[in-house]
Amino acid sequence: MKITRLETFFVKPRWLFLKVHTDEGLVGWGEPIVEGWSRTVAACVDEMGRYLIGQDPRRIEHHWQALYRGGFYRGGPVLVSALSGIEQALWDITGKWLGVPIYQLLGGAVRERIRVYAHVGGESAEAYAASARKAIERGFTAVKTCPFGAARFVEGPAFVEQAVARVAALREAVGKSVDIGLDFHGRVGPAMAIQLAKALEPLSPMFIEEPCLPENVDAMATVARSTSVPIATGERLFTKWGFREVLEKQAAAILQPDLSHAGGILEVRKIAAMAEAYYAAIAPHCPLGPISLAAGLQVDACTPNFLCQEQVSLGEGYLKQPFVVKDGYVDVPAGPGLGIEVDEAAVAEKRYDGSWETPRLWHEDGSVADW
């Protein structure tokens, strides 16, 4: 079997889908994307195609090594995201060729269903509560939110009180049986993150995600040691090498590698194995489309230290059989490869030119705030 073509599709609202063709008629799907840079990633996929055309798609690890290590430059969001989507598609082809789900090739399922969580939010505490109630009505038992917008390095008590009020409204709306994840988006510095974590501890968050930016692991470790709330991070880290120091310094109890950013299916499974040795869990990041989610579910199915899976699209309007949430879980996919069938006619209607700008936040003085 040989790879004959790599075909990319810009898909609304902001996604990039990849279809890898072979000379035996089997195709594989992947989702290589950096939010706001889809055209750049598509160009990178095209360049990687120069190596891949004519290759056997089943030599997944070999091709990963060739594309990652074979060039002088390694890592970073663009190169690794392009590689991640390609790797997903190669696993999809291989699973279909063998007639088994991908997780069956990674040791088999360790669970029968996979917990997923939904995003909630709003402009006020009341809106937060209403959003959470809708998520529960849809079948979710875990939600995540960012309780504030643009933040300065140091904020006053009103800022902290507003964040706490929003989360308190969430907790009151959902009760104690629903888990609440908090995402700080790296918008505050370590000192402010410690203040916020202390104020939010009584509300028992499931985790605090990116309490500060992840480039300085020592700073995140300082935050982790200051609070009883588990710290999570990983959406802006790439490959096993990007997660090593986080684990060694115990800067996070929950790792959040993104299947479309961190290196793909097998690389995230390797990251999860590293985390297991440090008694850390994984909760894969996925604010993307249903192909990325499908890749995440394959890893979740076979990973003992899995916690919960992020999602924003269960595939309605993109997959012929979208994922279904029941009592907070989706079933472990049973189909071969990624276990999905892309509705190509529906996707064709959602194609666009790939132009999407990441929203920007600004401080009151006009300076740039971290998004």
Secondary structure as GFF3:
##gff-version 3
##sequence-region A 1 371
A	DSSP	beta_strand	3	11	.	.	.	ID=ss1
A	DSSP	beta_strand	15	22	.	.	.	ID=ss2
A	DSSP	beta_strand	27	30	.	.	.	ID=ss3
A	DSSP	alpha_helix	38	52	.	.	.	ID=ss4
A	DSSP	alpha_helix	60	69	.	.	.	ID=ss5
A	DSSP	alpha_helix	77	98	.	.	.	ID=ss6
A	DSSP	three_ten_helix	102	106	.	.	.	ID=ss7
A	DSSP	beta_strand	113	119	.	.	.	ID=ss8
A	DSSP	alpha_helix	125	137	.	.	.	ID=ss9
A	DSSP	beta_strand	142	145	.	.	.	ID=ss10
A	DSSP	alpha_helix	157	174	.	.	.	ID=ss11
A	DSSP	beta_strand	179	183	.	.	.	ID=ss12
A	DSSP	alpha_helix	190	200	.	.	.	ID=ss13
A	DSSP	three_ten_helix	201	203	.	.	.	ID=ss14
A	DSSP	beta_strand	207	209	.	.	.	ID=ss15
A	DSSP	alpha_helix	217	226	.	.	.	ID=ss16
A	DSSP	beta_strand	231	233	.	.	.	ID=ss17
A	DSSP	alpha_helix	239	248	.	.	.	ID=ss18
A	DSSP	beta_strand	254	255	.	.	.	ID=ss19
A	DSSP	alpha_helix	265	277	.	.	.	ID=ss20
A	DSSP	beta_strand	281	282	.	.	.	ID=ss21
A	DSSP	alpha_helix	290	301	.	.	.	ID=ss22
A	DSSP	beta_strand	309	310	.	.	.	ID=ss23
A	DSSP	beta_strand	329	331	.	.	.	ID=ss24
A	DSSP	alpha_helix	344	349	.	.	.	ID=ss25
A	DSSP	beta_strand	361	362	.	.	.	ID=ss26
A	DSSP	beta_strand	368	369	.	.	.	ID=ss27
###
